[in-house]
Amino acid sequence: MSRPRLLNREEASALTLDRELLVRIHDLMVKARVLEERLIQMYKQGHGFFWIGGPGEEAFNVPLGLLMKKGQGPAFDYLHAHYRQSATMLALGEEPIGALRQMKNTASDPYSGGRNFAGHFSKREWNIAPVSSPIEVQYAIAPGTAMAQKRHGGDGITIVTGGDAGTAEGDFASCLIWSSRPANPLPILIIVTNNHWGISTSAEDQHGETHVADRGRAFNIRSKTINGNDPITSYRELKEAMEYVRQERKPFLLEAQVSRLYGHSSASGANFVTHEVDCLKEFETRLEGEGVLTREQMDALRNRYTEELAAAARLVRDEPLPGPETLWNHVYAEKK
């Protein structure tokens, strides 16, 4: 499966967004990268049992969060995410300490009360559906909220994300079928972040199609493959796709080619992979070359977030773990 080429200098300059937005995107990309690196460090220091996350996907996941219509209920966007979505959460306005608490499995973990893996976000007031460990089940669940939004009216949409390997699951096919029925097309943005790996299996040996997005054609779903390592391209393409889904109330399949900078998870070592494209490094080179930010400013930002998250991690280390009496909390409906 081929990867889209990187833009040259002239093309990049022609696509530049407003300076304020570029700086904001960069800020969030750095914050997300430092957060993931802190989570990995916590795991390696024995302050967590398992790590999985999204370093390498910041250039796509930050614009996604910035463009979402945040709120609760069918008038706002729903997000059915997978476990590499930390940058999207930060772009929505979430504080990073929640991810640290989930890594440590403290009782103060805002997403699962200390009962789930890292990266398993959930936030009812922002329509963030609980992340599930079994891969790609969210693709079969997401049409449900899209149906509710279709009946409700307005411009709220459902967004579902997952990886390329999981598109082999029947849940992905179910999503394409239910989203595209001519009698009731659904307002859903179907996203595949393609890092070209399924744990340790290369995508090159598994996919018969040239691009995962090609599958949308069989269902008459508007589809596109983009370079998800470019935050400017990602922002513009996501905005266009979201506007289409909001206005037409029909599905859109968007495949973003991204990198996997620390392997699949802690199960594969969580060590930096040198041969992958680093979207943050590429973006910083462009920002410096175009005079948007200096190297000193970018280094100072990273140092500030590194210090802030180190302090937050020290705080989290001393917080209590959930007690045994809470074992069945949030499993069944609570009695009033």
C-alpha positions as CSV (number, residue, x, y, z in Angstrom):
1,M,0.0,0.0,0.0
2,S,1.6,3.3,-1.1
3,R,1.9,6.3,1.1
4,P,1.1,9.8,-0.2
5,R,4.2,11.9,-0.8
6,L,5.1,14.8,1.5
7,L,4.5,18.3,0.1
8,N,7.5,20.3,-1.1
9,R,8.2,23.8,0.2
10,E,6.2,25.6,-2.4
11,E,3.1,23.4,-1.9
12,A,3.4,23.7,1.9
13,S,3.5,27.5,1.7
14,A,0.4,27.6,-0.5
15,L,-1.5,25.6,2.1
16,T,-0.6,27.6,5.2
17,L,-3.4,28.2,7.6
18,D,-3.6,31.3,9.8
19,R,-0.6,31.8,12.0
20,E,-2.7,31.6,15.2
21,L,-4.1,28.3,14.1
22,L,-0.7,26.9,13.1
23,V,0.7,27.8,16.5
24,R,-2.3,26.3,18.3
25,I,-2.0,23.0,16.3
26,H,1.7,22.9,17.1
27,D,1.1,23.5,20.8
28,L,-1.4,20.7,21.0
29,M,0.8,18.3,19.0
30,V,3.7,18.9,21.4
31,K,1.5,18.5,24.4
32,A,0.1,15.2,23.1
33,R,3.6,13.9,22.3
34,V,4.9,14.8,25.7
35,L,1.9,13.2,27.3
36,E,2.4,9.9,25.5
37,E,6.1,9.9,26.3
38,R,5.3,10.5,30.0
39,L,2.8,7.6,29.9
40,I,5.5,5.3,28.4
41,Q,7.9,6.4,31.1
42,M,5.4,5.7,33.8
43,Y,4.9,2.2,32.4
44,K,8.6,1.5,32.2
45,Q,9.0,2.8,35.8
46,G,6.4,0.4,37.1
47,H,3.7,3.0,37.6
48,G,1.3,1.4,35.1
49,F,0.5,-2.1,33.8
50,F,0.1,-1.5,30.1
51,W,0.6,1.3,27.6
52,I,-1.1,1.9,24.2
53,G,-1.5,5.2,22.6
54,G,-1.1,7.5,19.6
55,P,2.4,9.0,19.3
56,G,2.8,9.6,15.5
57,E,-0.8,10.4,14.9
58,E,-0.9,13.9,16.4
59,A,-0.9,15.7,13.0
60,F,-4.3,14.1,12.2
61,N,-5.8,13.7,15.7
62,V,-5.3,17.3,16.8
63,P,-7.2,18.8,13.9
64,L,-10.0,16.3,14.4
65,G,-10.5,17.5,18.0
66,L,-10.3,21.2,17.0
67,L,-13.0,20.7,14.4
68,M,-15.5,18.7,16.4
69,K,-18.8,20.2,17.7
70,K,-18.4,19.6,21.4
71,G,-21.3,19.0,23.6
72,Q,-23.8,16.5,25.0
73,G,-26.7,14.9,23.1
74,P,-27.6,14.4,19.4
75,A,-27.3,18.1,18.5
76,F,-23.5,17.7,19.0
77,D,-20.9,15.4,17.5
78,Y,-20.4,11.9,18.9
79,L,-16.9,10.3,18.9
80,H,-16.5,6.5,18.9
81,A,-12.8,6.4,19.2
82,H,-10.1,3.8,19.5
83,Y,-7.1,3.8,21.9
84,R,-4.8,6.2,20.0
85,Q,-6.9,9.3,20.5
86,S,-5.1,11.3,23.3
87,A,-4.3,14.2,21.0
88,T,-8.0,14.5,20.0
89,M,-9.0,14.6,23.7
90,L,-6.4,17.4,24.4
91,A,-7.6,19.4,21.4
92,L,-11.2,19.1,22.7
93,G,-9.9,20.7,25.9
94,E,-9.3,17.7,28.2
95,E,-6.6,18.0,30.9
96,P,-3.7,15.5,30.5
97,I,-3.7,14.5,34.2
98,G,-6.8,12.2,33.5
99,A,-4.7,10.1,31.1
100,L,-1.9,9.8,33.8
101,R,-4.5,8.7,36.4
102,Q,-5.8,6.0,34.1
103,M,-2.3,4.8,33.4
104,K,-1.7,4.5,37.2
105,N,-5.2,3.0,37.6
106,T,-6.1,5.4,40.5
107,A,-9.6,5.8,41.9
108,S,-9.5,9.3,40.5
109,D,-9.3,8.1,36.9
110,P,-12.1,10.1,35.3
111,Y,-12.7,7.6,32.5
112,S,-13.0,4.3,34.3
113,G,-12.3,4.8,38.0
114,G,-9.0,2.9,37.7
115,R,-10.5,-0.1,36.0
116,N,-9.3,0.2,32.4
117,F,-6.2,0.4,30.3
118,A,-4.4,3.6,29.3
119,G,-6.0,5.4,26.3
120,H,-9.5,4.2,27.1
121,F,-11.3,7.5,27.2
122,S,-15.0,8.2,28.0
123,K,-16.7,11.5,28.6
124,R,-20.5,11.6,28.6
125,E,-20.8,15.4,28.6
126,W,-18.8,15.6,25.3
127,N,-20.4,12.6,23.6
128,I,-17.2,10.6,23.9
129,A,-18.3,6.9,23.8
130,P,-16.2,4.5,26.0
131,V,-13.2,3.2,24.1
132,S,-13.2,-0.6,23.9
133,S,-10.2,-2.9,24.0
134,P,-11.6,-5.4,21.5
135,I,-10.6,-3.8,18.2
136,E,-13.1,-2.1,15.8
137,V,-16.3,-2.9,17.7
138,Q,-16.9,0.9,17.6
139,Y,-17.5,0.7,13.8
140,A,-20.6,-1.4,14.4
141,I,-21.8,0.8,17.3
142,A,-21.4,4.2,15.7
143,P,-24.3,3.9,13.2
144,G,-26.6,3.8,16.3
145,T,-25.8,7.4,17.3
146,A,-25.9,8.5,13.7
147,M,-29.4,7.1,13.4
148,A,-30.5,9.1,16.4
149,Q,-28.9,12.2,14.9
150,K,-30.7,11.6,11.6
151,R,-34.0,11.5,13.4
152,H,-33.2,14.4,15.7
153,G,-32.2,16.8,12.9
154,G,-29.7,19.6,13.1
155,D,-26.0,19.3,12.0
156,G,-24.6,17.0,14.7
157,I,-22.6,14.1,13.2
158,T,-21.1,10.8,14.4
159,I,-17.4,10.3,14.0
160,V,-15.8,6.8,14.3
161,T,-12.1,6.1,14.2
162,G,-10.0,2.9,14.0
163,G,-6.9,1.4,12.6
164,D,-6.2,-0.2,9.2
165,A,-5.7,-3.8,10.5
166,G,-9.1,-3.8,12.2
167,T,-10.9,-3.1,8.9
168,A,-10.6,-6.8,8.3
169,E,-13.2,-7.2,11.1
170,G,-16.9,-7.7,10.2
171,D,-17.7,-4.6,12.3
172,F,-16.1,-2.4,9.6
173,A,-18.2,-3.9,6.9
174,S,-21.3,-3.5,9.0
175,C,-20.6,0.2,9.4
176,L,-20.3,0.7,5.6
177,I,-23.5,-1.2,5.0
178,W,-25.6,0.4,7.7
179,S,-24.3,3.9,6.9
180,S,-25.0,3.8,3.2
181,R,-28.4,2.3,2.8
182,P,-30.2,4.4,0.1
183,A,-33.4,4.5,2.1
184,N,-31.6,5.9,5.2
185,P,-28.0,7.2,4.7
186,L,-26.4,8.3,7.9
187,P,-24.5,11.4,8.9
188,I,-21.3,9.6,9.9
189,L,-17.6,10.3,9.2
190,I,-15.9,6.9,9.1
191,I,-12.1,7.4,9.7
192,V,-9.3,4.8,9.3
193,T,-5.9,5.9,10.6
194,N,-3.6,3.7,8.6
195,N,-0.2,3.2,10.2
196,H,0.5,0.2,8.0
197,W,0.7,-2.3,10.8
198,G,-1.5,-4.7,12.7
199,I,0.5,-5.3,15.8
200,S,3.5,-7.0,14.2
201,T,1.9,-7.8,10.8
202,S,2.7,-5.5,7.8
203,A,-0.3,-4.2,5.9
204,E,1.5,-4.9,2.6
205,D,0.8,-8.6,2.9
206,Q,-2.8,-8.3,4.0
207,H,-4.7,-5.7,1.9
208,G,-5.7,-6.5,-1.7
209,E,-7.0,-3.0,-2.2
210,T,-4.6,-0.1,-3.0
211,H,-6.2,2.1,-0.3
212,V,-8.6,1.1,2.5
213,A,-10.8,4.1,1.4
214,D,-11.3,2.3,-2.0
215,R,-13.8,0.0,-0.2
216,G,-16.2,2.9,0.1
217,R,-16.8,2.9,-3.6
218,A,-18.8,-0.4,-3.5
219,F,-21.3,1.4,-1.2
220,N,-21.3,4.7,-3.1
221,I,-19.8,6.4,-0.1
222,R,-17.7,9.4,-0.8
223,S,-14.1,8.4,0.1
224,K,-10.6,9.8,0.2
225,T,-7.1,8.9,1.3
226,I,-4.9,11.7,2.7
227,N,-1.5,12.3,4.2
228,G,-2.3,12.2,7.9
229,N,1.2,13.2,8.8
230,D,0.6,16.7,7.5
231,P,-1.5,18.7,10.0
232,I,-2.4,21.4,7.4
233,T,-3.7,18.8,4.9
234,S,-5.5,17.0,7.8
235,Y,-7.2,20.1,9.0
236,R,-8.4,21.1,5.5
237,E,-9.5,17.6,4.5
238,L,-11.3,16.9,7.8
239,K,-13.1,20.3,7.6
240,E,-14.3,19.5,4.1
241,A,-15.4,16.0,5.0
242,M,-17.2,17.2,8.1
243,E,-19.0,19.9,6.2
244,Y,-20.2,17.3,3.6
245,V,-21.5,15.0,6.3
246,R,-23.2,17.9,8.2
247,Q,-24.9,19.3,5.2
248,E,-25.7,16.2,3.1
249,R,-26.4,13.9,6.1
250,K,-24.6,11.2,4.3
251,P,-21.5,9.1,5.2
252,F,-17.9,9.9,4.3
253,L,-15.0,7.5,4.5
254,L,-11.6,9.1,5.2
255,E,-8.4,7.2,5.3
256,A,-5.4,9.0,6.9
257,Q,-1.9,7.6,6.4
258,V,-0.1,8.1,9.7
259,S,3.0,6.8,11.6
260,R,3.4,4.5,14.6
261,L,6.4,6.0,16.4
262,Y,6.6,3.7,19.5
263,G,5.4,0.4,18.2
264,H,2.0,-1.2,18.8
265,S,2.0,-0.9,22.6
266,S,4.1,-1.8,25.6
267,A,3.7,-5.4,24.5
268,S,6.2,-4.6,21.7
269,G,8.5,-2.6,23.9
270,A,7.2,0.9,23.4
271,N,10.6,2.0,22.0
272,F,11.1,4.8,19.5
273,V,11.0,3.7,15.8
274,T,13.6,5.7,13.8
275,H,12.4,4.8,10.3
276,E,8.9,6.2,10.6
277,V,8.0,9.7,9.5
278,D,7.8,11.9,12.6
279,C,4.9,14.3,11.9
280,L,5.9,16.7,14.7
281,K,9.5,16.9,13.5
282,E,8.3,17.6,10.0
283,F,5.8,20.2,11.1
284,E,8.4,22.0,13.2
285,T,10.8,22.2,10.3
286,R,8.2,23.8,8.2
287,L,7.1,26.3,10.9
288,E,10.7,27.3,11.5
289,G,11.4,27.6,7.8
290,E,8.4,29.8,7.2
291,G,9.1,32.0,10.2
292,V,6.1,31.0,12.2
293,L,8.1,29.9,15.3
294,T,11.8,29.8,16.2
295,R,13.6,26.7,17.4
296,E,14.0,28.3,20.8
297,Q,10.3,28.9,21.1
298,M,9.5,25.3,20.2
299,D,12.1,23.9,22.6
300,A,10.8,26.1,25.4
301,L,7.3,24.8,24.8
302,R,8.4,21.2,25.0
303,N,10.4,21.8,28.1
304,R,7.4,23.5,29.8
305,Y,5.1,20.6,29.0
306,T,7.7,18.1,30.1
307,E,8.0,19.8,33.5
308,E,4.3,20.2,33.9
309,L,3.6,16.5,33.2
310,A,6.5,15.3,35.3
311,A,4.9,17.3,38.2
312,A,1.5,15.8,37.5
313,A,2.9,12.3,37.4
314,R,4.5,12.8,40.8
315,L,1.1,13.9,42.1
316,V,-0.7,10.9,40.6
317,R,1.8,8.4,42.1
318,D,0.5,9.1,45.6
319,E,-3.2,8.9,44.8
320,P,-5.2,5.9,46.1
321,L,-6.2,2.9,43.9
322,P,-9.8,1.9,43.7
323,G,-11.0,-0.2,46.7
324,P,-12.6,-3.7,46.3
325,E,-16.0,-2.3,47.2
326,T,-16.0,-0.4,43.9
327,L,-15.5,-3.5,41.8
328,W,-19.0,-3.6,40.4
329,N,-19.5,0.1,40.0
330,H,-20.5,1.2,36.5
331,V,-21.1,-2.3,35.4
332,Y,-24.9,-2.3,35.8
333,A,-27.3,0.6,36.1
334,E,-26.9,2.2,39.5
335,K,-29.9,2.0,41.9
336,K,-31.2,5.4,42.9
